Amino acid sequence: MTAASPNTDRSAHHEVVIIGGGFSGIGFAIKLRQAGFEDFLIIDDADAPGGTWHWNTYPGVAVDIPSFSYQFSFEKRKDWSRSYAPGRELKQYAEQCVAKYGLAQFFRFETTVVTADWDGRGGLWRLVTSTGDELTARHLVNASGVLTRPNTPDIRGVDDFAGHTMHTARWDHSLDLRGKRVAVIGTGASAVQIIPAIAPEVDQLTVYQRTPIWCMPKPDIALSRPMQWALGRIPGSQTVARLASQAFVEITFPVAAHYEGILHFRPAAEKAARAYVRSQVTDPETREKLTPRYGLGCKRPSFHNSYLSTFNRDNVVLETSPITHISADAVHSAEGGAREIDVLILATGFKVMDPDNMPTYTLRGVDGLDLTDWWNEHRLQAYEGISVPGFPNYFTIFGPYGYNGSSYFALIEAQTAHIIRVLEHARKERAAYVEVTQAANDRFFAEMLRRRGNQIFWQDSCANANSYYFDKNGDVPLRPTTTIESAIRSRRFKMSDYSFG
């Protein structure tokens, strides 16, 4: 069975069901097997593993943190082609992990969970899938991530465009952009990569920007064969590379963003970032439009070596006037008029801090309590970013206050360790259910709110950021701690924070 082979096991009950076949689901499944759990199922809506890296295949796609941090600590790859790996290598890495750790047999592809209901009498979850199957699971783990549901802009007429429309997360490789008039809506993380990649081949490229992004040079180098040889042969070299990489990642976002109130990194960082804009963009008016008017860190910054300079090209236009509507053949803006186009690219990201996105299915716990409704009423919160009272035997990776902006992999491993500890204890105690206590959840949520005061988001510099970090309640459900602290807490939390029965 290959990494992408479908699971032919149609068993109706499993001890654990994992929703999501990206790196969160893969990493959790690996550790689950190593802990001695063999009766589990991984459900994913794609036809192959990889999650984000299965769906995002647009030109120029690459990881935005160093490759040495974008991998599991227990499965280091020595042959990355670059210090910031292209997307295809991340997809390959996912497939390699699935193959090496024998996970293919546990996957059920092209399937989504529609509803999940807690059965208190049976002490299990009852799931209904998109294929009509009805499953039960003793434990349910949501590993679908937050970069799951493409966000379509709420622009009048976007569905009326008669040309070719595609979201960056659903790229159509059959479309030849050469000689086309193209519009890109958005200047976030995917746009920063795609704009420089397609600008040389299109006839005309119009970029519609609502809010500029802080963009800094990317220390991206090709990793030569001698370097790859050294990583594979010299003892400890991969560990050293990972530690150095992780230190860089930690300083550039978690430390800088979550401790701005103490360290005050922002002024110096912004000065350097503005200098970089000046060095890259020749036209003063365009340069001004590309310079953010909010604090560095209010939105996730980007790193790219040719994004800013792309706007020096004669065939690239930056439009900052608000889009009024889209017609059959053009994008219309308030001051820029109508620009006729052949292709419309939506670089508008994902529904991130949205209760409907965590999870993407209807989840009903004790007494039919709907998780989305509960979060809408009580604000986004989860004990250690993992568990919610009222939802026994349910765990989520990267729930509210589970992610701090650092390496996904380090945090996947930390949260996986937390969940595995709970599952092992439940198995030891022969418990049919496990649920985080209300007191533990309240204590953790209060701590997160108390510690957020030093985050950059609360330093009066984010008013104009239009940042997806802020949810509808004005909260930023990012964990205001370092990754090291998260890892330590995942292994030392008190088991009494959960009730078993």
N, C-alpha and C positions, 0 to 999 in steps of 0.2 A: 504494500500500500504506500503510495507516494504521499508527500506532505499535503497535497491538495486533493487526495482521494476522499470521496464522501464516506461518511460513517454508515455502514449498513445495519448497525445495531439499532433496532426500533423499540428497544425496551421502554416500557411505560414508566418505570420508576428507577431513580438513581439516588445514591446517597448525597451527591453534590451535583448541581447544575450550574455551570459557568456561562454567563451571557457575555459574549464578546471574544473574538479570536484574534485580537491584536496583541501587543506585547504585554498588556495587563493580564489578559486571559492566559496567554502562553506561559508567562512567568509564574502565575499562580498555579497553573496545572503542573508545571515541572516540580514545584515544591510540594504540591499535594501528593503526587506520586511518591516522592522521596520520603514523605511522612507515612507512607503505607496505605494511602487511599487509592483504590483502583476502580471503584464504582462511581464514575462521574461522566458527565457529558458537557461538551463545549458547543454552544449554539452561536452561529454567526450568519449574518445576512449575505455575506459575500460568497463567492464560489471557491475561495482559497484563503489561507491565513494571511495575516499582515495588518489588518485593521486600517489605520490611517495610511499606511504605506501600500496597501492594496488599492485604495481608492484614489489617492493623490498621485497622479502620474503626469502632471502638467510639465511643460518645458521648463527646465531650470530647477525643478524640485530637488531640495536637498535638506539635510538636517540643519537646524539653526543653533545647535550647540556642538562642541567637539565630539567627534566619533568615539573617542575613548571614554566619554561619559555616557554616550548613547548606546549602551550595551550592558548586559548583565555582568555583575562582578564575578559570577561563577562560569561565565561563558564568554571570555574575552576573544575578540577576533584580531588576528595579527595582520590581516591582509587588506585593511581598508585602503582604498585607492587615494583618498585625500583625508586631510585632518577634519574636514566637514564632508561626510560621505554623501554622494548623490542618492536620491530616493530609491533607485533600483537596487542598491546594495543593502539598504535597510529591509527591503522586501525579501531579498535573498537571505539575509540574516534570520528573518522570521521563519522562513521555510527550513533553513538549516537547523534551527532550534527545535522545530516541530519534528523533523526527521531524526535528529540525534537522540532526543528524549522520548521517542516513540509515542507521540501525541496524536498522530493522524487518525488512529482508530477511535479516538474520543470525539472527533469533530462531527457536527451535523451542519452542513453548509446550506446556503440559500434558504435560511429559516430565520424568522424573527419571533420573539415572544410577544404576544398580543396582550394577554392578561396573566397576572400571577396573584392568586388568592391564598391566604393563610387558612389552613384547616386546623383549628385548635384541637379538635378531638383526635385527629390522626397525628398531630405534631409534624405536619409537613406542608409544603407548598404545592398548590395545584396550578399548573400552567396550561395555557392554550396557545398554540403556535399558529403562525400564518399558514401552515400547511394543513391545519385542522387537527393535528395531533394533540392529544391530552396527555400531559406528563405530570408526574409527581416527583418531588425532591425533598429530602430531609433538610438540606441546606441549599440556599440560593445565593450565588455570588454574582453581583453585577460588575462586570469588567469591561463595559462597553465604552468607557472613556467619555470625554466631553466634546471631542472634535468628531462628532458623529453625524449630526443633522445639519446639512448645508443651509445657510441662512440666505433666503431670497429677499432682496430689498423690496420694501414697500413703496414702489414707485408706480405711479399711474401709467398704464399702458405697457408695462414690461412684458406682459404676455401677448401683446399685439404685434411685437416686432416680427417681421416676416422673414428676416434673415436667420442666421444660425446663432442660437443662444446656448451657452454652456457655463456651468459653474466650474471653478477650478478643481473642485473635488470630484467632478464627473467629466473629465476631459475626453473629448472625442478625437482620437488619433487619426480618424479617417479624413478629417478636415485639413486641407492644405491652406495655410495662412499666407502663402506667398502672393504678393500683389494685392492683398485684401485691405479694405479700410476697416480698422478694428477699433473698438472702444473697450476700455477696461474700467469697470466701476469698482473703486476701492483701492486703497494704498496700504493695506496691512501686510502681514507676513507673506502670504502667497503672492500678492502683487509685486512685492519687492523682488521676488525671484523670477516671476514670469515676465515682467515688463522688459528687463534687459535681455531676456532670452529670445523674445519674439520681435523686438524692435528692428533688428537688422533685416528681417525678411518680409515684413509687412509693408504695404505702400504708405499707409498713414495710420498712426496710432494716437488716439486721444485718450488721455487718462483723466478720469473724473475723481477728484479728491475732495472728501469732506473734511478730514482732519489729517494733517501731515504726520508722518511717523519719524521718530528719532532713528536715524540710520548711521551706523558707524562702520569703519573698515573691519573686514572679516579676516582673521589670521588663518586663511585657508591655503594650504600648500599641498602639492602632490607628495604622496609618501612613496619614495623610491624603493626599488627592490632591496637595496642594502638596508634601508630603514625597516622594511617589512621582515627581512631576514633577522635583523637584530631583535625585533620584537618577538620573533618566534624562537630564537635560540638563546638569548642572554637571560639568565634567570632574574626574575624580578622586574624586567624592563616594562612589561605590560602593566604591572601594578604601579610602577612609578609614573608611567604615562597617564594612567587613569587618575591617580591622586593629583597630579599637576593639572590635568584637565578639569577635574571636579572642583579644585580650588578656584580656578578661573571662573567656572560657571557659578559657583557659590558667591563669589565676590561681586560679579557683574549683575546679579539680580537679587537673590534672597537676602544677602547681607545689605546690599545697597538700598533695596526697597523696604525691607522690614525694620531696618535700624536707622533710617534717615534722621529721625528725631534725635538720635544720639550721636551719630557719626558725621552727618552733614557732608556726605560725598557729592551730593547733587550739583552744587555750584561749579565745582571743578570739572565734573563730568560733562555738564552742559556746555561749558566753555570750550572743551575739546571737541564736542560734537558740532557746535556751531562753526568752529574753525574748519572742520572737515567738510561741512556743507559749502563754505566759502571756497575751499580748494577744489571742489568738484563741479560746481555749477557756475557757468560763465555769465549768464544773463541775470542782472540784479533783480528784476521783477520775479523771475522764476525761482531764484534763490530765496527770495523773501517768502514766496508761497510754500516752499518746501521746508521752511524753518518752523518747527513746532512752537506754539505759544502756551505750552503746559509743561509741567515738570517731567524731566527724564525719569521714567519708571512708572508714570501713571498708566501708561499702556506698555505692553511688552515691546521693548526696543528691538530693532532688527540689525543684522550685520550683513553687509553686502559690499563688494568692491566696485560695482559698476551701476548700481541702481541710480544714484544721484546723477552721475555723468551721462546717463542715457537721455536725460532731458536736454542735453546740449545738441542732440540730433535734430536735423531739419525736419524729419518726418514724425517727430513726437511733439505733441501739444499737451500741456497741463491745464486742465479746466477746473477751477475752484468755485465757479458759480453754481448754486444748487440746481440739480436736475428738476425740471418741472414735470416733464412727462416723456414717454417714449412712444414714437409712432411706428408705422410699418417699416420705415426705412431710415429713421434718424433718432438721435438723442437730442432732446431740447433742454436747454438750461436757461436760467433766468436772465443772464447777461451775455452768455456766449452764443445764443441763438441755436439754430438747428445744425447738427453735423451728421451728414449722411454716412451710414456705415453698412458694411456687409456682415460683420460678425460682432456679437455682443458677448463679452466675457465678464462674468460676475465673480469678482474677487472679493466677495463680501463675507467671507468667513463662515462661522458656525454659530448655532444657538448654544451658547456656553452657560452663562449663569442664569439658566431658565429652569424652573422646577419641572417643566414638561420634558426636559432633556435628561433629567437625572431621577429615574430612568426614562427611557423612551417608550415604555409600555405602562399599562395601568397596573399599579401595585397596591393591593389592599391587605392590610395587616389584621390585627386583633379587632374583632367586632366590625370588620369591613372598613376600617379606617384607611382612607386613600392617602398615599404618601404625598402626592402633589398638593392635595387640599391641606394636609397638615403643614407642609412647608409654606404654603401661601398664607396660612394663618399664623404660624409661629416663627417664620423666617427660616432661611436655609441654615441647617445645623445638623451635625452628626458627631457622635463621640469618636474622637481621634480621626474624624473624617471617614469613619467606617460603619458605625452602627447607629440605629435610631430606635428609641424606645417605642414599643407598640408593634414592632416588626421583628418577631423572633426568627432566629435561624436565617436572617438576611444580613448580608454584608456587602459593602460597596467599596471598590477601589477608586480613589479620587472623588470621594463624596465631598460635601461642603467642609472646608478647612482641612482637606486632606492633601492639597497640592500647594507648594510654596514658590513655584516658579523655577525650581532647579531641575536637575536631571529627572526625567520621568522614571528612569530605571532604578535609581537609588530609592525613590519613594515607592515604586512598585514592590521592591524587595522588602522595604520596611513594613508596608501595610499587609503584604502577604504573610510576613512573619507573625504579625498580630493575629490575623485570622486563623492561621494554622495553629497557633497556641490555643486559641479558643476551641477549635474543632478537636484537637487532641485531648483537651481537658474534658470536653463533652463526651468523647468516646471512652475516656478513662472512667468517667462517672456514670456511663451508660445513660446519659441524659437525652431525652427525646427533644427537648427544646432548650435554647439558650437565648437570653435577651439582655441587652444592656439596661442597667437600672436608670430610672429617671434621674436619680440623684447624681450619678456619674455623668450623664449627659449634660445636666444643668451646670455642673461644676466645670466641665470642659468648655461649654459654650461661654460661660461667664469669663473664663480665663482668656479665651480667644478675643473677646470684646475688650477685655482690660488691656491686653498686650498689643492690640492693634494701634494704640495711640502713637507709637513710634514709626508706624509705616508711612511711607511717602504719600499714600492716598489721603492722609488726614493732615497734611502740612500746608493746606491752602494753595496748592499748586496744580490741582487736577480738575479745576472747574471746566476747562475747555477741552478736556481730553477725549470725550465721547468714548470712554473705555468700557470694554465688555467685562472688565473686572467687577464693575459695580452692578449689583442686581437691582431689581425694581424697588427694593426697600432701602437702597442706598448703602447696603453692606458690601464689603469685599470679602467673599468667603474663601480667601487665601490664608493658608496657615502662616502666622507671623513668627515663624521659628526657622532655625537653620535645619538643614537636612540631617546633620549629625544628631541633633536633639530628637528629631522624628524617629530616627533609627533606634536610639536608646530607649525611647518611650515605648516603642513597639515591642520591645523585649522585656520591659520591666513594669508594665501596667499591672495593677492589682486584679487578679482574677475575680475578686469580690465585686468588681465593677459590673460584673455580669451575674445574672441569676440563672441557675440550671435546674431543670426539672424533668 
